[in-house]
Amino acid sequence: MKARDLTDAEIRALGWEAVLDRLGADGALRFVIQTQRGHGDYSERRHIALGHLSVSELVTRMRATRRGAARRRPRR
């Protein structure tokens, strides 16, 4: 059986079987999630969410958020 003779659906089915066999169900799911194409315009969404923040301003905000989360965590 040659790949060129298979339909797209057959290729997907055989590919999925190969991934399942090699990685198991958990690994196959992780693989699919990592290889799915996103949708929309990431640059536009990022611009709407972050505006004109510089890298240093963004890092400062991230560090402040991390410090705040650490203070809210209960001690063990």
N, C-alpha and C positions, 0 to 999 in steps of 0.2 A: 504494500500500500504506500503510495507516494503522496506527500502533502499536497502537491498540485492537483491531485485527483479528488481531494476531499472538499466538502462544502465548508463555509465559514462556521456553521453550527457544529459540524463534526470536528473541526480543528479545535474549537473552544471546549467541546466535551472531552476530547483526548488530552488537551492541555490541562484541564482541570483535574482529570484523573491522574496525570503525571505529577502535578503539584501535590495532590492529596497523598499519593503513594510516597513521595519523597519527604514531605514536610509534616504530614498528619493534618488533622482538621484545624488545630489551633494555628499551626504555621501557615497553612494555606490561607486561612482567613487574614492573618497578618500580612501575607504577601499581597492579597487582593486589595486590602485597604491601602497599602503603600503604592500600588501601581495604578489605582483608579485616577482618572483625570478629574481635576476640579472643574468648577464651572464659574462663570462670571469673570469679572475683571479684578484680580487681586490688587493691582496698583490703585485702582479707583477706591476700592473698599478700604485699603490701608490709608489713603489720603483723607477719606471721610472720617475714619476713626482717630487718626493721629494728627491730622492737620499739617502744620509746617514745623513739627518738632525736629530739632536737630538730634543727632545721634547721642550727644552728651545729655541733652534734656531727657530723652527717652530712657537712657541708662539710669539717670538720677531717679526718675519715676519708678522704674523697675526695682531699684534697690530699696526705695522707700516702701514700696508695696511688700517686698520680701521681709523687711524689718517689721512691718506691721503684722504680717501673718505670723512671724516667729513669736511676737509678743502675745498673740491671741491663742497660740497653741498651749494646751495644758501640759504642765511638767509631769514627767513620769517618776 
